[in-house]
Amino acid sequence: MTTLLDNHIALTHELLSIEQYEQNITDNSTEITNYWYLGLALLLEGKEEEAQITWMTPFLEFGEEESEQWLQQLTDILLSAAQQQEANENYQLAWVIRQHLREFFPNDINNFLKIIILTIDLNIPDLENNVNQLIEIISQLTEEPVIDEQLFVQAIEKLVHPNPVTPPAYINQLVEVFRPHLFKSESILELLTEKAESYYRSSEYHVAIFFTKVALSLEPDNLDCIIKIMAPLQRLGGDYIKESIYWAEKYLALTKEPIDQIVGTHYLLEALLTSCGSWKHSIETYQKYKRRLSEVVNNKAQSESLLKILPICSFLLYMEDNPRENRLIRNGVAALCQQLVWKKFSENITNYQKRFNSPRLSLSERPLRIGYLSECFRSHSVGFLAWWLLKHHNRQQFDVFLYSLTEKFYDPQQQAYKREFGDRFHLEKFSMLAMADKMNQDEIDILVDLDSITSHSSCAILALKPAPIQVTWLGYDATGFPTVDYFIADNYVLPESAQDYYHEKIWRLPQNYIGIDGFAVGIPTISRESLDIPNDGIIYFSGQTGLKRNPHNIQLQMQIIKQVPNSYFLLKSYRSNHQDLKDFITPIAEAEGVDLECLRFLPSAPSEIEHRANLAIADIVLDTYPYNGATTTLETLWMGIPLVTRVGEQFAARNSYTMMMNVGVEEGIAWTDEEYVEWGVRLGKDETLRQQVTWKLRQSRQTSPLWNGKQFAREMENAYEQMWQRYVEQK
């Protein structure tokens, strides 16, 4: 047995000194508890051998008639002492005490679990041996053990976390031997799924998947568990996407409820598109998705399960440019969900409304309190784009609060936000209601949502309406909630007629709806030589996610490649498997008569700065439609590369258009498929034209509002003040 720390460790308040216990035994040798406490006092002094002898003395000297009762007394005292040391963070001492407990009760499962937890925390190199011993004990049990489920979950968490991708085999073996004894528990499933949700929100997707799979081993057909495994699988991308297709199809097979069918088709469609799967299957799934959403709106469903589809409708944007029809579907879904939220949380909403009905402050009485809500205050496109506005905010004129729905450990962008905003940066990982209450307590005047329909939590908070004015900016599109007052746009990103199908008031900024100070660029890791492309070759590039790819858009791109001699096409898709992308593109290229030797399929770059550096190899970037690039378009323009984009009607189909107009470049803006091909071919064949566009883009860095985060911040602040003034005057 390992000896204790050399330094003297203070005894718990229950213990006397060693000398006093020895005197008590001398005075009354039959008082057995004195032996137990003397042994404990000796153990705490590091005298383990003497402690063991002391504990054995009553059994040897007084017979075994009451040995069972004595043993229970001793273990109760030792357990209490171990727990006391753990509470005091004396983990080494707690570990030693529990090892002695293990000698008295070697089959105590919960004590063994705690030893494993402490072994990991203390980095004691006996972990695998301990786990294997526990596996053997559980395997040989003849009676049903009493298992502390929280200890089990904590031990599994500690074991899995260091290597969740390929955990050691003994961890799976441990789960397997525990599984039969967990079936009877009513709370274990909840503990496992809560842990999975926590890790998912922290972007630790492999750990989230492990816990969800343990839960599914207990209840293979549990719909909530299946939902929880699909999301992290899809965030990981690559081959994990194919596994998510299996779970989505299983989910759809298990339920016939309309809302659940929508949820299932949403996940299935995301997996099919991201993995560049069967387009026929994608179209069939999308048609079901849209039809079921329309049925929910037309039937004015009132089921509480509506809350499951709070943020759903994003694939209406990816699959077609039809806002006059699709915006009405989203508005209808949002309105139904909001009605349910208000009914379910009426007391909270009434409390919020009381604040709104109090006297409204003028701009001169105190700074406006602006709250920003997002899951993406981290290394994410939204987190990056929002940074410049938040950094340049006038903190004397505006009190700025950030409400983050995700904590991502060791994320540099999130750490930057925490440093910048300090105690005004609030994290809430679980309770949407708690976050809304916090906003109300902070007396937020204008709440700005950055996620729109990408986040269930953001949508729920917006539906609760904890602020008198609510605004959507960035994200996919407007949320459609009646509780959201404004949607930030500009004069290009939405046509004049768009107000006809938006519930929110479209607030058009005078120039662009986004402004940043630029991008950091790393060192390129690819070259023409490494890609076997000659120096005089014309390089086209497309680096969009698989969600934005469709056969029609790819056909147009292939028509461009075919018409431009000595041209090459570089393609990559975030989260898509390299081979899956190739399998999706190749038959379309062959059908268009494109030589496959012209195509190059690139893996994702390990960092954003490397991706931008590699982008410099391109002569022309070909945008996607009906969902354009946004951050990818900004990166293209910043790097001075001509872009060909197809303009549509919906917000997602006009991002590149507004950005190009704001840098003063109209070359490459196409209003039809024919123009898209024409611009692609013209830019490929005309080197002088490409140089002119590049010169304009370089000049725009000094002149364009797109590259002026400070000016953009002033325009947003002016908008906030005007919104508040309108609100005050409405009373």
N, C-alpha and C positions, 0 to 999 in steps of 0.2 A: 504494500500500500504506500502511495506517495505521501511524504511528510508535508505538513502545512507550512505556511509562510513563516519565516524566521521571526518577523516582528510580532509582538504581542497583539492579539486581536481582542478588543473589548468583549466581555461576555454579555449575553442578553440579560434583561432586568430580572428574569426569573432565577438566575444562578447566583449562588454564593461563591466564595473563594474555595479553592481545593482544600485548604486547611480547615475551613469551617465544615465542609462535608465530611472530611475525615474525622473531625471531632464528633459530628452528629452520629456517625457510624459507631464510634467508640462508645458513645453514650447509649445508643440504642441500635444494636446490630440487626434487629429484626425489622426495622423500618426500611423496606426494600427500595423505595423510591430514592433514598439517599445514594444508593449504589448507581442508579440510573443517572442521577444528576452529577455525581462525582465523575463517572465515566465521561459524561458530556463535557464537563469542565476540563478534564484531562485532554480530551480530544481537541478542544478549542485552544489548548496550550501547545498542541503539536505532539502530545505524548500518546500516540495512537496505540501502541502495544500495551501500555499501562491501562488505557481506556478499555480495551478488549478484555483484559484480565479482570478488571473491576466489574464489568457487565456480566462476566461468566461466574463470578463468585457466588451469588445467591443460588444459581442452579446447581453448583457443585456442593455447596455447604448446607443448603436447607432442603435438598431433595427436589423432586419434580412434580409434587402434588399440585402446585399452583403455577407451574411453569408457563402454561398457555396464557393465563391472565397476566403474568409478569412480562411475557414477551410482548403482549399487546400494549402494556403500559410503556415499555421501553421504546417501541416503534412509534407510538404516539408522540413521545417526547422528542425523539430524533426527527420525526417529520416536521413537528412544529419548529424545531431549531433550524432545519434546512430552509423552511419557508421564510423564517425570520432573516436568515443570512441572504437569501435571494432578494428579499425586500430591501435589504441594506446594500445590495449590489456586491456582496462578498461571495462571488460566484465560485471561486476556488474552494472556499470553505464549505459552501453548500454542496459542491460536487463530492467532497470527501465524506461528508455526513451521509449523503445518499448512497455512497458505495458501502458504507456500513449497514445502512438499511437493507441494501440488496443482499448482504450476507445473511441477515435474519429472515428476509422474505424474498428469496430469489425469483419467485414467480409474480412479483408485484409489477404488473404491466405499466401502470402509471408512473411508478418510481423509475422504471427502466427508460420510459420515454423522456422523463425529465433528465436523466443521466445523459442520454443522447444529445438533448438540447444543450446542456452545459458543456459536454465534450466538444461540440462544434464551436460554441462561444469562446471556450478557453483554448481552442486549437490543440487539443490533446490527441496525439496520433494513435488512438485506439478505436476510431470511429467504426470502421468496417467490421471489426471483431465484435463490437457491442451490438451493432445492427444484426449481424448474423446470429448472435446468441439470442436476441429477442425473437427473431424469426423462428428459431428452434423451439423456444419456450411456447410461443403461440401455437405452433404446429402440433405440439404434444398436449395441449390443454384438453381436459376431459369435462370441465365445467365451463359454463358461459362466464367470461370475465366481465368485470365492471370497468369500462374504458372511459377515461376522461377525453371526450371528443376534441375539446379545444387543445389539449396537449398533443393528441395525435396529429391534428392539423398543423400545429406549430412545429412539431418535429419534422413532418413531411416538408413543410416550408423551408426549414433550415437545411434539410438534406438536399432539396432540389435546387434551391436558389443559385448555388455556385456554378452549376452546369445544367441548366434546364433543357438545352438542346439535345444532349445525349447523356442523361443521368446514369450513374452506375447501375448495373443490373440489380444489385441488392436493394435499391430503393423500390423498384417495381415489385420485387419479391416480397418486401415488407408490406406494401399496399395490398398485394394479393392475399397474404395470410390474414391480414386484418379484415379484409372485405366481408367474409361471412359474419363477422361479429358486429359489423356496422349496419347491416340491413335492418335491424330492429330499432335503430335510433331514429327519432323523429327530427332531430336538430342537425344531424351531421351533414345532410344535403345543403341546408342553409349555410352552415359554416363554410363548406367547400365552395359554394357559388359566391358567397361574399368575398372570400379570399381571391377567387378568380376575377371577380369584378374589380377588386382593388388593384390587382396587378395589371389588368387590362388598362385601367385609367392611368396607370403609371407607365404605360407603353412597354411593360415587360411581358411581351406577348407569349413567349414560350412557357413561362411560369403559369400564366393564366390558362393556357391550354392544358398543362399538366393537371391542375386542380379540377378543371372542368371534365377531363377524361376520368378522373377518379370518381367524380359525381356520376358521370354517365355509366360507369361500371356498376354503380348501385341501382340506377334507374335509367336503363338504356333508351327509353322512350320519353324521357322527361323533356317537354318542349322548351322550357326555360333554359335548361342546360344546353340543349342543341343550339339555341340562339347565342348563348354565351361562348360556344366554341367557334361558331362561324366568324364572328367579328375579328378575333385575333388572328385566325388563320388567314383571313383576307388582308389584314394589315401586313402580314409577313410576306405575302405574294409568292411568286415562283411556284414550286410544286405544292406548297401549302394550299394554294387556290383550288387545285383539283380535289384535295381532301374536303374543302369547304363545299364543293359541288355535291359530293356524296351526302354531307349533312343537310344541305338545303333540300335535296330531293327526298331525303328521309323525313324531314320536317313536313314537307308538302304531303307526303304519303300518310302521315299520322293524323293530320287535321283536315277537317272540311269547313271549319269556321271561316267566314269571309275575311275577317281582319287578319287571322293567322295566315291565310292563303296569300294575302298581300305582302305580309312580312316575308314569307318564304320565297315568293317570286322576286322580291327586292334583293334578297341575298343571293339567290340563284343567278339573277341577271347581272349583278355586280361581279360574281365569280366568272361567269361566261365571258363577259366583256373584258375584264382585266386579264384573263388568261388567253385572250384571243381564241376562244373556243368556237364551236359551230355557229356560224352566223344564222343559219336556219333556226337552230334551237334558240338563239338569242331573240330573233324576231317573234317566234311563237311565244316565248316567255314574256316579252314586252307587251304583246297584244293582250295577254291575260292580265298583266300588271295594270295596264291602262283601263281595261274594261272593268276590273274589280274596283279600282279607285273610283271610276265614274259611277258604279252601282252604289257604293257607299254614300257618295254625295247625293245622288238622285233619290236614294231611299231615306236620306237623313237619319242614318243609323245613330242610335243613342247608347250603344253598348259601352261599358267601361273599358273594354278592350281597345277602344279607339285610341287610348293613350299610347298604344304600341306603335301607332303610325304618325305620331306627332311630327316627325321630321321627314316623312317619306314623300317622295315625288320627284327626286332628283333625276331619275332616268328619263323623265319626260323631256329633259333638256338635252341629254346625250343622244337620244334616238331620233328626234325630229325637231325641226324649227317651226313650231306651231303654237306660239304663245297665246293667240286669240282663243284657242280651245283649251290648251293645257294650263294656262294661268287660272282659268275658271275652275278647273279640277282642283288645283292646289289651294285656291282661295276657299273652295267648299270644304275640303278636308280640314284646313286650318280652322275654319269657323266652327265646325262640329267639335273638333278637339278642344277648342277654347271654351265652348259651352259646357263641356264635361268638366274641364279644369275648374271653372268658376263654380259649378255645382258642388264639386268634391271639396274645394278649399274655400268655401264662401266666407268663413270667419276671417281667414287671413286677408282675403281680398277686401272685405269690408274695412279691416284695419288700415290697409293701404289707402283706400279711398278717403278715409277720414283725413289723412295728411293732405291729400290733393285738394280737399275742400276747405282747408285752412287758408287764411289770407296769403296771397301770392306775392312773393318778394320781387321788387324791381331789381334791375341789374346793378343799381347803385348801392343796394343794401348789403349784399355779400357776394363773393364769387360764385358763379354757377358751379354746381357739383356734377361732373360728368363721369359716369361709370361706363367702363368697357367690359363686355362679357365675351368670353371665348374659351374653347378647349385648346386653343392654338397659340398661347403665349409661350412658345417653345420653337425649336428648329422646324419650322413649317412655313409654307408660303405665306399664309395669313399672318403668322407671327413676325415674319420678316417685313412684310409690306406695312403692317400697322406700326412698326417700330418708329418710323420716321415721324409720323404724326404725333405719337406719344412723346417722343424725345423732344420735339420742337414745341410742344404745348407751352403756352404762357401760364406758368404755375402761379403767378400772382393774380391773374385774372380768372383762372379756372382751377378748381380743386379736382384733381384727377384721381380716380379710383379704378383699380384693375381687379376683376373677378375671374379667376382662373378655375376652370372645371377639370383640369388635368395637372397632376404633379409628375414631371418627368425628371427622375434623378440624373444628376450630372449632365444636364442639357445646358450648353453654353448660352443659348438664347434666353432660356427661362431664368438662368442665373443673372443674366444682364438685366432682365425685367425686375427681378427681385432687388438687385442693387439700386436700380434707378428709382424705384417707387417705394422701397422699404415697407413701412407699415400700411401703405395704401395698396399693397399687393396682397389680395386675399385668395386663399386656396380653399376649395370645397370639393371633396372628392365623391361624396355620396348624395347628400340631401339637397335636392333642388329647392325645396321649400325653405330650408335653412339659409341658402344663399339669397333667395328673394327677400326673406326677413332681414337679412344683413343689409341689403341694399336699401330697404325701407328705413332701417335704423340709421343708416348713413345719410339719409335724406337726399338721395340721388335725385337730381332734377331731370337729367336727360341720360337715359340708358342706351348705349350704342352696342348693338349685337354685331359681332364680326363673323359669325358662323352660318347664319341663315339656316337653310335646310340640310346642313351637314351634321347637326348635333341634336340629339334627343333632349339633352339637359338644357341647352340654350333655348330651344323651342318651348319647353315646359315653363321656364322662367319668364319668357316673353308673354306667354299665355296668362300667367299670373298677374302681370303688369304691376311690378313693384315701384315703377317710376311714372310720374305724370306724363312724360314725353318719352317715347321709345322709337329708336331709329335702327334700321338695318344698313350696314355698310360692309363691303367685301362679301365673303361667302360665295354661294352659288348664284343666288337670286333673292328676291324678296320672299319673306316667309308666308305672306298671305294672312297672317293673324289680324283680326280686327283691332287688337290691342296695340299694334305697331302703327305709328303715326306717319313715318316718313321712310322712304327708300332713297338712299344717296345715289345719284347718277350724274350725267353731264349731257351736253347737247348732242353727243354722237352715240353713246352706248345704248340709248333707247330712242326709237323714233318718236316723233311728236304724238302719234296716235296711241302710244303705249298706255297712257292714263286710262284709256277705255277698258283695259283688262287688268289693271292693278288696283287692289283694294287700298294700298298705302298711297299717300300723296307722294308723287315723285319729286324729290328736291334736286334740282339740277344745279350743280356747281358751275361757276362761270367758265372753267376750262376743263380740266380732266378730273375724273372722280378718284384719281389716285395720284400721289406724288411722292417720289423717293429721292434720296441723294445719290443713288447709284449702287453699284455692286463691287464687292471684292472679287478679284480674279486670281486663280492659282497658276500653277505651272502645268502645261498640257502634258498628257501621257500618251497621246496618239499622234501620228504624223502620216503624211502621204506615203512615206516609205513603209511604215509599219502596216498600213492598210493596202499596200500594193496598188497605189493610185499614182499615175504619172503626174508630173508637175503641171502639165497643161490640161489636166482633166478638170471638168466642171463638177463640183461637189454640191449636191443637194442634201438637205438634212431634215429629218423629222424625229423629234424626241418626245412625243406625247405619250401619256399613259394609254394602255389598251382600251380603257373606257371610252376614249375619244376616237378610236379607229373604227372605220366601217368600210365595207367593200367599195361603195360608190366613190368615196373620197380617195381611196387608194387607187382606184381605176384612173381617176383624173391625174393623180401624181405619176402613175406609170405612163400615161399619154405624154406627159411633159418629158420624162426621161427618154422615151422612145424617139422624140423629135429633136433632141439636143445631142449632137454627135459628141463622143468622148465624155459622156456624163456618167456620174456615179451617184448612187443614192445610199446614204447612211441612215439606218433606222435603229431606234431603241425605244423600249417602253418600260417605264417605271413599274415595278412589281410583276411584270410579265416574265415568264420563263423564256430564256433566249431562243430555245428551239421552238416553242409554241408560237412566238412572233414570226419566226421564219416560215413555219408551216402555214400560217395564216396568209402571209404576204405572197409566198411563192406561186401558188396556183393563179392568183390574180395577175401577177406579173407575166406568167406564161400565157394566159389568155389574151393579154394585151400585146404579146409579141416582144416583150422586153428580155434582153439577154440577161440571164441570172448572174452572169459574171459582173454585171454593173452594180449589184446589190451588196451592201456590207451591213451585217447585223452586229451592233455594239452592245456590250454589257453596260449596266448602269455604272456611273462613276461613283466612287466611294464617298465623295463629298461634293457639295454644291460649287465650291470654288474651282474644283477640278473639272466639273461638268462645264462651267462657263469657259474655262481655258480651252477645253477640247472643242467647244463650239466654234472657236475661231478658225477651225479648219474648213468650215462650210463657206461656200460662195453664195448660196441662197437657202433659206429655210422655207419649207412648205408647211403652212398652217393646216389645222384640222377644221372640219365643219360637219355637223351644226354646232359643235362646241369648240370654240377657238382656244388658243393658248391665252394665258393671262400673265403669270409670272414668267413663263417660258418666252412669251412675246417681249416682255420688258427686257429679259436677258439678251434676246436676239438684237433688239434695237440698241441696247447699251454697247454690245460688242461690234456695232457698225455693220451688221449683216442684212442685206435686203430680204424682205419677207413677202411672201405671196399669201394673201388671206381672202377667204370668201365671206362676204358680209351677208348676214341674214336679218331677221326681225327681232329675235329674242336677245336678251341681255348676253347670254353665253355665246351668241354668234356675232357679237359686235365689239368684243373686248379689244381685239387687235386693231380694228378699224379706228376706235377712238384714240388708241395710243399712237397709231401712225399719223393720224391727223394732228395730234398735239406735238409731234416732232417735225411736222412740216413735210411729210413724205406721203405722196399719193400713189407713187409708182408701186404697183403690187396689190392695190385694193381692187378686188373683183366683186361685181354684183351678180354675176351669173357663173355657172360652171364653165361656160365657154371662155369667159374673161379670165377665170382662174388658170386655165390651161394656157391661154394666150400670154398672160403675164409671166407664167413660169417659163415658157419657151423663150420669150423675149429677153428676160433677165439672164437666162442661161447663155444665149447667143451673143448678147451685146455687152461686151466687157466695159465699154465706156459708160453705158447706163448704170451698170453695177457700181462703178467707181463714183459716179455722181450721187447715187443714193448713199453710198458709204460716207462720202464727204458731208452730205446733209446730216446724216446721223451723228457724225463726229462733232459737227458744229452745234447740234441740238443740245449737247451736254452743257453748253454754256448759256443757252437761250430758252430751252423748252421748259414749260411748267411741269412736265413729266419728271424732270430731274431736279426739282426744287422742293424738297420736303418742307422747308421752313415756310415758303409761300403757300404751299398746300395747307399747312397747319393753320395759317391765318384765315384762309378761305373756309375751312371747316369751322373754325371758331366763330367767324361771322355768321355762318349758317346756324350754329347753336344759339347765338344771341337773338337772331331773327325768329327762330322757332320759339324761344322763351318769350319774346315780346308778344308774339301772336297769342301764346297761351295766356299770358297775363291779361291781354286785352279782351279775351273771350269771356272773362268772368262778368 
